[in-house]
C-alpha cells in the first residue's frame, strides 16, 4: 500500500532543494526517477538502492555532471520524491520536478522539460533513466560526442542483449531491413532506426499477423518472433536538439497496452516529420544495465566491484577480488598516489570495507573484515588486524600516526588521535566525541579489556584492564626511570546494593 503524500508539501520541499536554471549552459540532462520500482520489493525507492556503496540515482547524476559540459540537471521525482531529492541534495544548476502521477516516460520528460522551457533553455537535452547505475562519465561523454558529430536530430543509446530472449524485457530497436514487403532493396535506408516497440506491446501482437511499419514511403514487415528475438534493445538514454523535442513532444499519445506516454514514440514521430534519428551502442555493454529485481542489482554490484579491482590490482594487494569494498573516491586517491611514483605497499584483506572519507597511506595493511568508514586518516606503516571497526561521524576526524598497530576486534570511533608507534591490543574499545576528543600520545600501549572515552593519554604510557572516562593520564616516572603503568583503573561501581551472593 502506497503512503499518502501531500503534493503541495512535496513541491515545497523540492523547490527548497532546487536551484536556478543556467541559461548560458547549452546542455541539460533530465534524469527519470519517478517510477514505482515495485518489482524490487522494497520500502526503499529503487533509485536509492546502492551499487558499490552509492545510490544508483547519485551514480547517474554524477555521470551526467562530469560527462557533460556544466549541464543543467532536472531530476524528475515521483514515488518517494522527498527521499530521492534529499539524497541527491541541493546542487547548482539542479532542479527537482514532481511527476504526481506516473503516466510513462514521455509524460516524465514533459514534466522535466517544464523548468527548462520556463527559463528559456536552448541547447542539447539528454535523457537518462535513474536506475542505470553502471553508466560512467566517459560513456556519457562519448554519447554526447557521437550526437554532436552526427547530423541527427535525435539519438538513442542501445544495448545488445545476450542470453535467452524470453528474459529480455527491454523495448526492441526496429531498423530498416534489406528488403521491403515488395522485396525491393531498402538501399541507403538500410539499418536506419524506424521505431522502438516495447516488450509488452510485442507480446500483445497476434501470432499470425505481421507487424507493419512505414519508413520514407516504403513498407516493412516483421513477424512477432522476429521482434522478440531481436537482441538490440533500447537503453533508455536519448539526446535531442531542444527546439525539436519541444515542438514534437506534444504529439505523444498513449495508444499502447500500458496506456502510457512513451518517450520512445518520439522516434517514429521524428521519422514521420522528416527528421533524422541515429542509434549508437557503447563499447562496454555493462553501462546500459538497469535493474528491476534484486538479482540484477546484485549482478550490477558485482560488475562495479570488478571495475574497482581492475583499477587497483597492479597498484595495491587485494587478498580476495570477490570480497572487498573500497569506495570510488578512495580508489581515485590511491591511483593518484601511485602516479606520484612512490610504491604504496598497501594490503587489503578479504572482506575489508573502506568507505567514504578514508585516507590511506604508504604501507597500510588492513586485515580480514576490517571496516573503516568516515574521516579516518592513516599514517605510514599502520597495521590493523582482523575484525576491527574504525569510524567517525561525517564532521569528525580520526588521525592515526605512523607505525601504529591495532589488534583484533577493537572498536574505535569518533574524534580521536593516536600518536606514532602506539599499539592498541585486542579487547580495547575507544571513543572520542565532539566535546571530549580522545588523544593518545606516542608509543602508548593499551591492552586487556579496556575502554577509553574523551581522555588525554600522554606519551610512553602503558594501560591495562582499565576504564578511563574523561581522564588525563600523565607520564610519571618511577624511581628506576621507567614510566608508571596504569592497571585495573575502574570507576566506582553503581548499583552494587542490587548484587548479593547466591
C-alpha positions, 0 to 999 in steps of 0.5 A: 500500500502506497503512503499518502503524500501531500503534493503541495508539501512535496513541491515545497520541499523540492523547490527548497532543494532546487536551484536556478536554471543556467541559461548560458549552459547549452546542455541539460540532462533530465534524469527519470526517477519517478517510477514505482520500482515495485518489482524490487520489493522494497520500502526503499525507492529503487533509485536509492538502492546502492551499487558499490556503496552509492545510490544508483540515482547519485551514480547517474547524476554524477555521470551526467555532471562530469560527462557533460559540459556544466549541464543543467540537471532536472531530476524528475521525482515521483514515488518517494520524491522527498527521499530521492531529492534529499539524497541527491541534495541541493546542487547548482544548476539542479532542479527537482520536478514532481511527476504526481502521477506516473503516466510513462516516460514521455509524460516524465520528460514533459514534466522535466522539460517544464523548468527548462522551457520556463527559463528559456533553455536552448541547447542539447537535452539528454535523457537518462533513466535513474536506475542505470547505475553502471553508466560512467562519465566517459560513456556519457561523454562519448554519447554526447560526442557521437550526437554532436558529430552526427547530423541527427536530430535525435539519438538513442543509446542501445544495448545488445542483449545476450542470453535467452530472449524470453528474459529480455524485457527491454523495448526492441530497436526496429531498423530498416531491413534489406528488403521491403514487403515488395522485396525491393532493396531498402538501399541507403535506408538500410539499418536506419532506426524506424521505431522502438516497440516495447516488450509488452506491446510485442507480446500483445501482437497476434501470432499470425499477423505481421507487424507493419511499419512505414519508413520514407514511403516504403513498407516493412514487415516483421513477424512477432518472433522476429521482434522478440528475438531481436537482441538490440534493445533500447537503453533508455538514454536519448539526446535531442536538439531542444527546439525539436523535442519541444515542438514534437513532444506534444504529439505523444499519445498513449495508444499502447497496452500500458496506456502510457506516454512513451518517450520512445514514440518520439522516434517514429514521430521524428521519422514521420516529420522528416527528421533524422534519428541515429542509434549508437551502442557503447563499447562496454555493454555493462553501462546500459544495465538497469535493474528491476529485481534484486538479482540484477542489482546484485549482478550490477554490484558485482560488475562495479566491484570488478571495475574497482579491482581492475583499477587497483590490482597492479597498484595495491594487494587485494587478498580476495577480488570477490570480497572487498569494498573500497569506495570510488573516491578512495580508489581515485586517491590511491591511483593518484598516489601511485602516479606520484611514483612512490610504491604504496605497499598497501594490503587489503584483506578479504572482506575489508570495507573502506568507505567514504572519507578514508585516507590511506597511506604508504604501507597500510595493511588492513586485515580480514573484515576490517571496516573503516568508514568516515574521516579516518586518516592513516599514517605510514606503516599502520597495521590493523588486524582482523575484525576491527571497526574504525569510524567517525561521524561525517564532521569528525576526524580520526588521525592515526600516526605512523607505525601504529598497530591495532589488534583484533576486534577493537572498536574505535570511533569518533574524534580521536588521535593516536600518536606514532608507534602506539599499539592498541591490543585486542579487547580495547574499545575507544571513543572520542566525541565532539566535546571530549576528543580522545588523544593518545600520545606516542608509543602508548600501549593499551591492552586487556579489556579496556575502554577509553572515552574523551581522555588525554593519554600522554606519551610512553604510557602503558594501560591495562584492564582499565576504564578511563572516562574523561581522564588525563593520564600523565607520564610519571616516572618511577624511581628506576626511570621507567614510566608508571603503568596504569592497571585495573583503573575502574570507576566506582561501581553503581548499583552494587546494593542490587548484587548479593551472593547466591 
